[in-house]
Every structure is written in C-alpha cells, then in structure tokens.
C-alpha cells in the first residue's frame, strides 16, 4: 500500500467535509439557505455573532470541532515517523482554513492557525533532498503563495 496516497486521500476527504460544513458546495449551500435559522448545537467552536445569519453552518462547525475534525486535519499535517504530509496538499488544506475567522471563535481560530503555521513551517524546514528534487516549480510556488497568504491572514 502506498502510504503517501493514503495520507493524501485521508486529508483530502477531511478537508472536503470541512468545505461542506461551511457550505462551499452547491448542495450544502442549498441546505444552508433552507435551514439558515436552525441552530441546534452549542459549542465553543462556532462564532456566536454569526448564529442568527448562519445557524446551520454554526451548528455543523460545533459538531465538526466536537468530533475533533480540526485536530485530525492538523494531525495529518503533522504526520508521523512513518509518514510525512505531502506538501502539494498544503494549498487545499490552507484554502479551507483561511475560512476559519468567518466560522470559528477567535480563540479557536488563533489556536488552529498557530498550530498549522508552526507545523507547516517545520515541515518546510525539514524537507529531504529527494523531496526538494521531486518538487516542480509550479507546486513549490503554489505552496509558498498559499502559505504566505495564510500567514498574512493570521499574523498581520
């Protein structure tokens, strides 16, 4: 089994779920419009000031946080001794996490953003020679651009 492919698929699926939680897919948008005022789950993750205008997304944000969805994405990024996070996925992951301030409380946003930034910077600092050789210019530029915009959002 290709461990890198498995990590990529797992991370991609988690991020896709997060995109659906935040209504970034057509079917999710339709549901959010229909159930805009439904807020059925309190929790520390969702922004309290957004509940009236987007109750269903706030409910799903709390549920995603309660099942450790945010932490699981961060754990995939951190990797382990046996597996490392495929750097080309950074753009996909960070594109979803740039939405954190719109849906999550500031305390949670700061915590996740800090952890993600530190983890990705550590990952970039520890690239192997083989990884550096295998990365093409387009992928490298994309990863660095997304990381730069992510850092600007959270550490202006």
BABARO-543259 format. One line per 2 residues: number of its first residue (from 0); for each residue x, y, z of C-alpha. Coordinates in nm, 3 decimals. Example, Ala and Ser with C-alpha at 12.3 -4.5 7.8 and 13.67 -1.06 7.14 Angstrom:
2
0> 1.230,-0.450,0.780 ~ 1.367,-0.106,0.714
***
This chain:
156
0> 0.000,0.000,0.000 ~ 0.125,0.347,-0.085
2> 0.123,0.535,0.247 ~ 0.156,0.875,0.080
4> -0.152,0.810,-0.133 ~ -0.346,0.701,0.176
6> -0.243,1.015,0.367 ~ -0.336,1.232,0.071
8> -0.679,1.072,0.039 ~ -0.749,1.095,0.412
10> -0.650,1.461,0.425 ~ -0.844,1.545,0.110
12> -1.159,1.381,0.250 ~ -1.132,1.564,0.583
14> -1.088,1.896,0.407 ~ -1.382,1.819,0.175
16> -1.600,1.752,0.479 ~ -1.493,2.086,0.623
18> -1.584,2.256,0.295 ~ -1.929,2.101,0.313
20> -1.965,2.202,0.678 ~ -1.903,2.561,0.572
22> -2.138,2.547,0.275 ~ -1.885,2.565,-0.004
24> -2.053,2.301,-0.218 ~ -2.376,2.355,-0.416
26> -2.587,2.103,-0.221 ~ -2.458,2.235,0.109
28> -2.536,2.594,0.003 ~ -2.894,2.495,-0.077
30> -2.936,2.330,0.263 ~ -2.783,2.627,0.440
32> -3.026,2.861,0.269 ~ -3.319,2.640,0.365
34> -3.209,2.596,0.729 ~ -3.042,2.932,0.784
36> -3.210,2.992,1.121 ~ -3.157,2.643,1.260
38> -2.906,2.640,1.543 ~ -2.930,2.320,1.739
40> -2.584,2.261,1.885 ~ -2.399,2.492,2.121
42> -2.026,2.462,2.144 ~ -1.700,2.653,2.177
44> -1.612,2.650,1.807 ~ -1.879,2.848,1.621
46> -1.887,3.226,1.624 ~ -2.172,3.340,1.847
48> -2.227,3.657,1.643 ~ -2.297,3.454,1.326
50> -2.565,3.222,1.467 ~ -2.861,3.436,1.359
52> -2.749,3.468,0.998 ~ -2.599,3.123,0.954
54> -2.724,2.890,1.228 ~ -2.689,2.564,1.040
56> -2.323,2.628,0.946 ~ -2.250,2.723,1.308
58> -2.415,2.401,1.428 ~ -2.206,2.194,1.190
60> -1.891,2.385,1.287 ~ -1.951,2.294,1.651
62> -2.013,1.930,1.560 ~ -1.700,1.914,1.341
64> -1.497,2.053,1.630 ~ -1.654,1.818,1.884
66> -1.554,1.511,1.682 ~ -1.200,1.656,1.667
68> -1.220,1.728,1.294 ~ -0.991,2.031,1.320
70> -0.738,1.838,1.528 ~ -0.747,1.544,1.289
72> -0.659,1.765,0.996 ~ -0.375,1.915,1.197
74> -0.259,1.565,1.294 ~ -0.249,1.460,0.928
76> -0.040,1.769,0.851 ~ 0.197,1.686,1.137
78> 0.243,1.331,1.010 ~ 0.450,1.075,1.199
80> 0.782,0.896,1.176 ~ 0.636,0.654,0.920
82> 0.459,0.913,0.711 ~ 0.500,1.277,0.618
84> 0.243,1.520,0.491 ~ 0.252,1.553,0.109
86> 0.339,1.918,0.061 ~ 0.134,1.964,-0.258
88> -0.179,1.919,-0.040 ~ -0.093,2.229,0.160
90> -0.281,2.452,-0.082 ~ -0.602,2.251,-0.049
92> -0.581,2.240,0.330 ~ -0.493,2.605,0.375
94> -0.762,2.721,0.136 ~ -1.023,2.577,0.371
96> -0.853,2.702,0.686 ~ -0.849,3.059,0.554
98> -1.225,3.044,0.624 ~ -1.172,2.991,0.999
100> -1.233,3.356,1.101 ~ -1.572,3.353,0.928
102> -1.698,3.049,1.118 ~ -1.495,2.997,1.436
104> -1.448,3.194,1.755 ~ -1.127,3.398,1.768
106> -0.973,3.183,2.042 ~ -1.021,2.865,1.836
108> -0.908,3.037,1.517 ~ -0.587,3.162,1.675
110> -0.514,2.820,1.823 ~ -0.565,2.630,1.496
112> -0.387,2.889,1.281 ~ -0.086,2.895,1.510
114> -0.061,2.518,1.517 ~ -0.097,2.487,1.139
116> 0.159,2.761,1.070 ~ 0.415,2.608,1.307
118> 0.358,2.261,1.165 ~ 0.393,2.367,0.802
120> 0.700,2.580,0.873 ~ 0.857,2.282,1.050
122> 0.766,2.062,0.751 ~ 0.928,2.309,0.509
124> 1.239,2.334,0.726 ~ 1.277,1.956,0.721
126> 1.228,1.875,0.354 ~ 1.454,1.594,0.238
128> 1.686,1.638,-0.056 ~ 1.477,1.391,-0.254
130> 1.157,1.589,-0.186 ~ 1.326,1.910,-0.297
132> 1.443,1.745,-0.618 ~ 1.100,1.594,-0.688
134> 0.900,1.915,-0.639 ~ 0.833,2.110,-0.953
136> 0.846,2.489,-0.961 ~ 0.471,2.528,-1.001
138> 0.390,2.320,-0.694 ~ 0.656,2.492,-0.488
140> 0.534,2.838,-0.590 ~ 0.172,2.743,-0.517
142> 0.256,2.607,-0.170 ~ 0.461,2.913,-0.080
144> 0.196,3.155,-0.211 ~ -0.083,2.988,-0.016
146> 0.130,2.969,0.298 ~ 0.218,3.337,0.264
148> -0.146,3.441,0.229 ~ -0.242,3.216,0.519
150> 0.022,3.373,0.743 ~ -0.088,3.724,0.640
152> -0.444,3.646,0.748 ~ -0.348,3.518,1.090
154> -0.030,3.712,1.167 ~ -0.064,4.052,1.001
***
